[in-house]
């Protein structure tokens, strides 16, 4: 599915949420814009410091997270 080298998570940046290249732009903000119907070009206009690959990696990251399974562990 491709590398995600532009997605960062740091405890001191946006509360540890997944961000774009350490900036205060979360993956959720970017994916939310696309999900609301904005084109990649519109997102890039709204956030001029982002690059096309930033947006594409945010979408790939969200897709991977959506496919994760949560496994319940029983504690005896």
C-alpha positions as CSV (number, residue, x, y, z in Angstrom):
1,X,0.0,0.0,0.0
2,X,3.0,2.3,0.1
3,X,5.3,3.8,2.6
4,X,4.0,6.3,5.2
5,X,7.2,8.2,5.9
6,X,5.3,11.6,6.1
7,X,3.0,10.5,8.9
8,X,4.4,11.2,12.4
9,X,3.2,10.8,15.9
10,X,4.8,12.7,18.7
11,X,3.4,13.0,22.2
12,X,4.1,16.8,22.3
13,X,2.4,17.6,18.9
14,X,-1.4,17.6,18.8
15,X,-1.6,15.2,21.8
16,X,0.1,12.4,19.9
17,X,-2.4,12.3,17.1
18,X,-1.1,11.2,13.6
19,X,0.2,14.4,11.9
20,X,1.7,15.3,8.6
21,X,5.5,15.7,8.8
22,X,5.5,16.8,12.5
23,X,3.3,19.8,11.7
24,X,0.1,20.7,13.6
25,X,-2.0,19.3,10.8
26,X,-3.5,16.0,11.7
27,X,-4.3,13.1,9.4
28,X,-7.9,13.5,10.6
29,X,-8.1,17.1,9.4
30,X,-6.8,16.2,6.0
31,X,-9.0,13.1,5.6
32,X,-12.0,15.0,6.9
33,X,-11.6,17.6,4.2
34,X,-11.5,14.9,1.5
35,X,-14.4,13.1,3.1
36,X,-16.4,16.3,3.0
37,X,-16.0,16.4,-0.7
38,X,-13.0,18.7,-1.2
39,X,-10.6,17.7,-3.9
40,X,-6.9,17.1,-3.2
41,X,-6.3,20.4,-5.0
42,X,-8.7,22.3,-2.7
43,X,-6.9,20.8,0.3
44,X,-3.6,21.9,-1.0
45,X,-5.0,25.4,-1.6
46,X,-6.4,25.5,2.0
47,X,-3.1,24.2,3.4
48,X,-0.4,25.6,1.1
49,X,2.5,24.1,3.2
50,X,1.2,20.6,2.4
51,X,2.3,18.6,-0.7
52,X,0.2,16.2,-2.8
53,X,2.1,13.2,-1.3
54,X,1.2,14.4,2.2
55,X,-2.5,14.2,1.4
56,X,-2.1,10.8,-0.4
57,X,-0.3,9.3,2.6
58,X,-2.9,10.7,5.0
59,X,-5.6,8.8,3.0
60,X,-3.5,5.6,2.9
61,X,-2.9,5.9,6.7
62,X,-6.6,6.3,7.3
63,X,-7.4,3.3,5.0
64,X,-4.9,1.1,7.0
65,X,-6.4,2.2,10.3
66,X,-9.9,1.4,9.1
67,X,-8.8,-2.2,8.2
68,X,-7.3,-2.8,11.7
69,X,-9.0,-5.3,13.9
70,X,-9.5,-4.8,17.6
71,X,-8.8,-8.0,19.6
72,X,-10.4,-8.2,23.0
73,X,-8.2,-9.8,25.6
74,X,-9.6,-11.6,28.6
75,X,-7.9,-10.8,31.9
76,X,-8.3,-13.6,34.4
